[in-house]
Amino acid sequence: MKLNVRICKILVVDNHICGWGDPVKKFKEIDINEINENVFKLIGKDWMLVTAEKEGQVNAMTASWGGLGVIWSRNVAYVVIRPQRYTKEFIDGSDTLSLSFYDEAYRNKLNYLGSVSGRDEDKLAKAGLTRVDCDGVPYFDEAKLVLICRKLYAQEYKPECFIDKSLDGKYYPDKDYHTMYIVEIVKALIEK
Ligand SMILES: Cc1cc2nc3c(=O)[nH]c(=O)nc-3n(C[C@H](O)[C@H](O)[C@H](O)COP(=O)(O)O)c2cc1C
């Protein structure tokens, strides 16, 4: 019988144990109210990686559409994912995901992860990001801010629900409607 022994390096994030990978940085958990970022810039201009794990495999993609806010008295994020994204399979196959944010120095990597599919190549290995986990949720050690999230709600956009019908014609000529995921932010981590 072949024993598959995986050695887990432990990263201590304050009192929270996170594992896997070979973390260089240390993160600390912060109260969500301490996040002092302009969300329009953070998501719309600087972009984020959406990362999820399914059956032991991880995939990530760049996203610049989404938001942060409060729904059902929870601190939430929302992201919108087109059906053809490989990452969608991972998001759908997991209860959790992470949103991670990077300095400008990582722009090229985010561009790459947003233009190549994990279906076609081992893009995480090629991007050279260091995978680490928090409470079993994967993210990357190079991030400056990480939101560990739990899925609350998912719904595919429907053509009949567009009030401004021009959006349907402009963004969905192929009828590849995004699914919107509303996720609860359960932890926010920043680099120390
Ligand atoms: C700046 C930027 C923002 C993007 N934002 C989104 C987004 O919000 N939703 C989406 O479905 N795809 C978005 N994409 C496209 C995906 O990141 C891209 O198709 C990626 O290659 C999917 O990878 P995957 O197939 O491995 O999941 C964006 C791409 C870039 C470069």
The ligand as a MOL file (V3000), in Angstrom:
LIG
                    3D

  0  0  0     0  0            999 V3000
M  V30 BEGIN CTAB
M  V30 COUNTS 31 33 0 0 0
M  V30 BEGIN ATOM
M  V30 1 C -8.8080 42.6460 -15.5950 0
M  V30 2 C -9.6720 41.4350 -15.7900 0
M  V30 3 C -10.8850 41.3480 -15.1260 0
M  V30 4 C -11.7180 40.2270 -15.3000 0
M  V30 5 N -12.9020 40.1780 -14.6080 0
M  V30 6 C -13.7070 39.0930 -14.7540 0
M  V30 7 C -14.9130 38.9990 -13.9940 0
M  V30 8 O -15.2470 39.8440 -13.1580 0
M  V30 9 N -15.7050 37.9110 -14.2130 0
M  V30 10 C -15.3860 36.9310 -15.1170 0
M  V30 11 O -16.1420 35.9610 -15.2940 0
M  V30 12 N -14.2100 36.9850 -15.8200 0
M  V30 13 C -13.3630 38.0340 -15.6410 0
M  V30 14 N -12.1760 38.0930 -16.3090 0
M  V30 15 C -11.8020 36.9940 -17.2230 0
M  V30 16 C -11.1400 35.7980 -16.5210 0
M  V30 17 O -10.2080 36.1980 -15.5450 0
M  V30 18 C -10.4260 34.9640 -17.5920 0
M  V30 19 O -11.3600 34.4920 -18.5430 0
M  V30 20 C -9.6140 33.8320 -17.0220 0
M  V30 21 O -8.7150 33.3910 -18.0090 0
M  V30 22 C -10.4610 32.6620 -16.5450 0
M  V30 23 O -9.6030 31.6640 -16.1020 0
M  V30 24 P -10.1150 30.1960 -15.7420 0
M  V30 25 O -10.7280 29.6340 -17.0100 0
M  V30 26 O -8.8630 29.4840 -15.3270 0
M  V30 27 O -11.1020 30.3590 -14.6560 0
M  V30 28 C -11.3130 39.1820 -16.1550 0
M  V30 29 C -10.0880 39.2660 -16.8170 0
M  V30 30 C -9.2650 40.3660 -16.6250 0
M  V30 31 C -7.9260 40.4490 -17.3220 0
M  V30 END ATOM
M  V30 BEGIN BOND
M  V30 1 1 1 2
M  V30 2 1 2 3
M  V30 3 2 2 30
M  V30 4 2 3 4
M  V30 5 1 4 5
M  V30 6 1 4 28
M  V30 7 2 5 6
M  V30 8 1 6 7
M  V30 9 1 6 13
M  V30 10 2 7 8
M  V30 11 1 7 9
M  V30 12 1 9 10
M  V30 13 2 10 11
M  V30 14 1 10 12
M  V30 15 2 12 13
M  V30 16 1 13 14
M  V30 17 1 14 15
M  V30 18 1 14 28
M  V30 19 1 15 16
M  V30 20 1 16 17
M  V30 21 1 16 18
M  V30 22 1 18 19
M  V30 23 1 18 20
M  V30 24 1 20 21
M  V30 25 1 20 22
M  V30 26 1 22 23
M  V30 27 1 23 24
M  V30 28 2 24 25
M  V30 29 1 24 26
M  V30 30 1 24 27
M  V30 31 2 28 29
M  V30 32 1 29 30
M  V30 33 1 30 31
M  V30 END BOND
M  V30 END CTAB
M  END
